[in-house]
């Protein structure tokens, strides 16, 4: 039964990822990059400035920085450690190059979707809520499309992706400490239950603390590894570029394998254009939608160009990627042990636990906000919460390949639906960016209202930007 399921999933994934999705991601990313006048380069300094000014919010709201941390909690996860290792094992060093490419052009897609999430967000008893399902309904007047996306993201992030995180944690602990995978899964499910019953405010606080500490620590370790092996870095960078174009055939690193693995694992890690991060972006209280769009675009760049590259350097500088039988978290553990000693395997297992646990938090919230879109009902929310905990336990004992292939399957469907929607609505994001830049040119701290964009006619349902008091600043 499991093998039959695996065969069907493999067939669908090959069709989607070999042709359709790669073309859609690249073309949409290039189009958004061109229409925003290469925003990811032109406004990089502004991205950091907006992120810095957004750290403080009121006790009763989610600050832009906290919204950034919720999205980074979902981005900075086992995909940065396990996914990169899988990409290198299956696609060779060249996969890293294509991850860089998809991140750079994908950051423009992330800007579009997160800006739209802010424009079309709604207000509820917990604060703001929004995301692709909401802008599909309120911007395109297609509730059926929003409902389809809500179902896909709930299944993907709330259930399948959380099984991926659980799977990686339990394998890492089994390799490092010999622990029983089911026992670890049960402990993790119990700890996670305490958090998810605490609400979005607790989710935001937990994400803010965990992500910042983990990211700094992991980057610091990678920086140390690079410094110690600085003489080999030029050769490794050359290898990445050559392998990307099939010049060097290393561990199956042909152009096709490198490209596909780079795009798949890069997207799984940075989520650009997938439609997940906008759910977090919509929760922020900010004076202008573009501010959160810029912050989320920066998140894509930081995730892939800094954190994913950190993992790639650890693996490639160790030489372990040429060893057969190693893939996923086992490869990263073996590579780090080469650099730091045998103790590093256990240390990485603990770090993976915290990385993945922070991701469980972000993933869970994405499902919760889309459950609310489908039907605001306590019974459905309770069923969802129990299902999430069940998938964490399932993932702890499942075969790694099946879990990751399921993740690719649902991720692919999500991307297709979301890219269609943001392309159709992109003119709204372009207009918002023009308004933001005009106010900046006039020396103002940009403030947005519905009247700022004449393009928002009666066919667009925009309820949170009627006056400056609602579009309040958090600074």
N, C-alpha and C positions, 0 to 999 in steps of 0.2 A: 504493500500500500504506500509506504513512505517513498519507495523508489519510483513508483508511478507518478506520485505527486512531484517528485524531484524532476522527472523527465518533462512533464508539462510545463513546470516553472522555467526550466532551462530553455525550452523552445520559445516561449513568449519573451523571455529576457533577451535572447539572441536577436529576435526580430526587432524589439524596441531599441536595444542599446547599440546594435551594429549599424543601424541606419537612422531611424526617425529621431531619437532623442539627441544624439550628438549634433545632428544638423540643426534641430530646433534651438538647442542651447547656444550654439555658436552664432547662428544667424540673429537670434533675438538679442544676445549680448552685444554683438557688433552694432546692431541697429540702435539699441539704447545708448551705447557708448558714443556713437556718432551724433545722435540727437541731443545728448546732454553735453556735447562738446568736450568729450573725454574727461568727464567729471572725476573719474578715479585718479587722474593725475593732476588736473587743474585745481581741484578743491581738496586735495589731501590735507593741507595745512588747516583748512576750515573744518574738516572732519575731526581732527584732534582738538581744535579749539572748542567746538560744540560739545564734544564728549567731556572735556575738562569742566566746562561751565555747568554741566547738567548733573553733577553729583548730588546736589542737595535738593530734596523735595520735602513736602509736608508729610506729616505722619499719616494723613488720610489719603495720600495719593502715591502712585508709582512714579518715581523720577525717571527721566530719560536714561540715566545711567543704570538704574535698576532694570529697566526694560531691556537695555543692552545686555546686562548680565544674565537675564532670563534666556535671551536668545543665544548668548555665548555658552550658557550651561548646556544647551542642546547641541551647539556646534562643537565645543571643546569637549570631546568625549573619546570613546574607544575608537572612533573612526580616525582620530589623529594618531593613535598608537597602533591599533590592530589593522584598521583599513589601509593605512599607508604600507604596512608590512605585506599585506595581501596583494596590494597593487604592484609592489616591487617583485614579490615572489612570482606573480603570474605574468606581469607585463614588463619586467626588467626595470633598470634604473630610469629608462626613458619615460616611464609613467609619471615620474616626479615633474618633468618638464610640462607635460600636458595638464597636470594639476595646477601648476603655476598659471598657465594660459587660461584655463577655465575660471580660475579665481579672479584674474585681472578683468576679463571681459564680463564675468558674472557679477562683479560688484556693482556694475551699472544696473543689471537686472534686479539686484537686491534693493538698490535705491528706489527704483520704480515701484516695486511691490510694497515696500515699507512706507513710502510716502502715500500711496493709495490707501493703505491700512489706516493711516492717521486721518486722512480726509473723510473716509466713510465710517469711522468708528462710532460706537454708540455708548451711551451712559447707562450704567445699571447700579445696583445697590453697592457693589464692590469697587466701583470706579469706572474706567473705560474698558471697552471690549471691542475686538474687531479682528480683521484678517481677510483672507481671500473669499471665504464664504460670504462675508458681509459686503465686500465691494463688488462681488458678482451680483448680489441681490440688489444693492442700493445704487450701484453705478451702471450696471448693465441691464437691470430689471429682469434678471434671470435667476429666480429663486431655485429652480431645478438644478442649475449649474452649481449654485452655492451649496445645495444639499448634497450633491454628488461629491463635491470637494470635501465637505465636512465629514462625510462617511469615510472617504479615502484617508484623510489625515488622522482621523480617530483610530482607524484600523492600523495605519502605518506607524504613527508615533506612539500613540497610547498603548498599542498592543505589540506589534511586530518589532518595532525599533527598541522597545524596552526589553524584549526577549533577547535582542542582540547584545545589549549592555550586560544583562544578566549572564549570558553565555560567556562573554569575554571575562567577566569577573571570576566566575567559578573555575574556568580553565586556568586562568592566571594563578589562582590560589592553589589549585590542584598541582600545577607544575612546581610552584615555589615551596609549598608547605605540605603537600600530600593530603589536603583536606577533602572531605566528602563534598561533592558538588551540590547535592540536594540540601545538605545541612546549611551550606553557605547561602543558597538560594532562599531558604526559609527565614534565616536570620535577616537577610537583606529585605525580604518582603515585609517582615514585621517592623523593621526600622522605617521603611518607606511609608508604611501605613500611618505612622505617627505624623509625618509631614503632610501627606495629601489631605488629611482631615483637618488641617490647620488653616486652609484658605490661601488665596493668592498673595496676601501680604507676607505670610510666612514663607511661601515659595520664593518671593522676591528677595527677602532677607537672606535665606539660605543660599540662593544662587549668587548673590553679591559677595558673600564671604568666601564660599568654596572656590568659585571660578578664579577670582583674583589671586588667591594664595597658590592654587594649583598651577595656573598658567605661568606665574613668575618662577616657581620652583622648577617646573619642567624645562622651561626655556633656559634657566640657569644651568641645569645639568647638561643640556645640549651644548650650550656655549662653552662649558668646561671641556667637553669632549672635543669640540672643534678646535679649541685653543691647543689642547694637548697634541692634536693631530693636524695642526695647521699646515704642515708641509704637504699633506696629501689632499688638501681641499681643492686646489686647482685641477688635479687629475680627476677627482670625483665630479666636479662641475662639468668638465669636458666629457666625461663618460655619460652623464645625464643627457647632455645635448645630443651627442652622437647616437645614443641609444634611442632617443626620441624619434629620430628619423630613420631608424633601422640600419644605421651605418655600422653599429656594433651589435652583434647578435649575442646578447648575454641573458641567460635564463629566459629564453623565449621573448626577448625584448624587441621583437619586430615592430614596425610602425603600427600595424593593426592592433596587436596586443597591448602595446604601450599606450596608444591613444584611448582604447576602450577602457582599460583599467584606470588610467589617469582621470578620465572624465567621470567614470562611475564612482571611484573612491573619493575623488575631489569633491564631487557634488554631495556625496553622503556626508562628508566632513563639513563643508562650508555652507551647504543648503541654498546656494544662490539660485533664485528663480523657482525654487521648489514650492514656495508658499507657506513655509513653516515659520520663519522669523517674523513675518508680518503680524502674526498672532500676538507676539510679544511686543512688537513695535507699537501696536495700537493701544496698549495699556498705559503708555506714558502720558503724563501731563506736560505739555510743551506749548510754546507760543506759536510755532509754525510747523506744519507737517514735514517740511524739507529737512528740519533739524534731525528728526528721527530717521529719515531716509539716509542722510549723510552718516549718521552713527552706525546704522546697520550695514552700509556699504563698507565702512571701515572694518567692521567685524569680519566680513568675508576675507578681506586682505590680511588681517592679522591672523585669522585662523589658518589659512593655507600657506601664506608666504613666510610666516614666522613659526607657528606651532607644528604644522605638517612637515615643513622643511627641517625642523629640529629632529623629528623622528627619522626622516630620510637620511640625514647626516649620521645619526647614531648607527643606523643599519649599514649604510654604504661604507662608512669608514671602518667598520668591523670586519667586512669581507664575508660575513655569515650568510648573506643573501644568495651566495652560490651553493650553499649546502642544501642538498635535497632533503625533503622530509620536514623542513621548517617553513611555517607559514602563519600569519596572524600574530597573536600575542606571543607565541613561543619564539618566533623569530626576533621580535623586539627584545624579549627577555635575554635571549642568547647573545644578541648584539651588545646590549648594555653590560652584560657580564664580562664581555671581552674588554671593555673599557674600564670598568670600575671594580671588577671582581665578582665572585659568586654571590656575594650578599645582595648584589643589585637586582637579581631576579625576584627576591622576596620584596625588596623595596618598591620595585615597579608594580608588583601585584597589589601592594597597598595603595599606591598612587592610582592605579587603574580603578581600584574600588571607589576612590573618591571622585575621580573623573567621571566614571560611569554613573555614580550615584547622583552627581550634579545633573547629569544628562537625563536621568529618570525624572528629575524634578521638572525640567523644561519640557520634556516630551509629554509628561502627564498633563501639564497645563494646556498644551496645544489641543489635546483631546477634549479636555474639560470645556474650553471655550467654544468648541465646535459642537459638543453635545448641547450646550445652551442655545446655539443657533438652531439646531434641529428641533429641540423641544426642551424648554426650561422646566424640568420635572425632577424632583428629588429621587424618585424611584429609578429613573434612567441613569442619573448621576451615580447612585449607589451601585447599580449593575456595572457601570463603567469602572468604578473604583475596584470592585471585586475582580473584574476581568483583568485589569492591569496587574493586580497582585498575582493572579493565577498565571499570567504570561511571564512574569518575572520568575516564578517557580518553574514553569515549563522550559524557559530559556536556559535555566541553570543546568538542565540535564540533556537538552537536545543536541543533535549533531550540528557542528558549527556551519557546515556548508549549506544545509537546508535553511537555517535561520538567516544567514546573509543573503541567500538567493530570494527568500521571501521579502526581505527588506528592499532589495533591488526592484522586485516586481511592483510593490505598492508605491515605492518612490517614483518609478517611471510613470505610472498613471497620474500621480499627483502633479508631476512636472508638466505633463501634456496639458492638463486642464488649466493649471495656473498660468502657463505661458500664453495660452490663447487669450485668457481674460486680461492679463496685464498689457498685452499688445493692443487689445481693443480699447483699453482705458488709458494707454500711455500718454495721450495728449493732455490729460488732466495733470499728470505728474510733471510733464514738460512745462505746462503753464504755471504750476506751483513753483517750480525751480526758477522760472523767469521772474516771477513776483518776488521771490526771496532775494535773488541777486540784485534786482532793482532797488529794493529797500536797503540792502547792504551798501550799494553804490551811493545812496543818499545819506549814509552814515547812521542808519537806524538799526536797532535790534529788531529783526523782522517779526511782525505779528500778522497772523492770518485770520481772516473771516471769510465767510461764504461769498461775500461781495467782492473779495479780492480776485476771484476768477469768474468772469462773465460766462465762461464755458459751462459753469455749473447751473444749468437751467432747471426747469421743474421736473425733468425726467431723472435728475440725480437727487437721491434722498440723502441730504447732508444735515445732520441734526446737532452736531457738537461745535459748530463754528459760526453761530449766529451773532455773537458779540465778543468784543475783546475780553470781557469778564470771564467767558467760558474758555476762550483760547488763551488762558492765563499763562503768564511766565512762571517758571519754577526757580529762576535765579533769585 
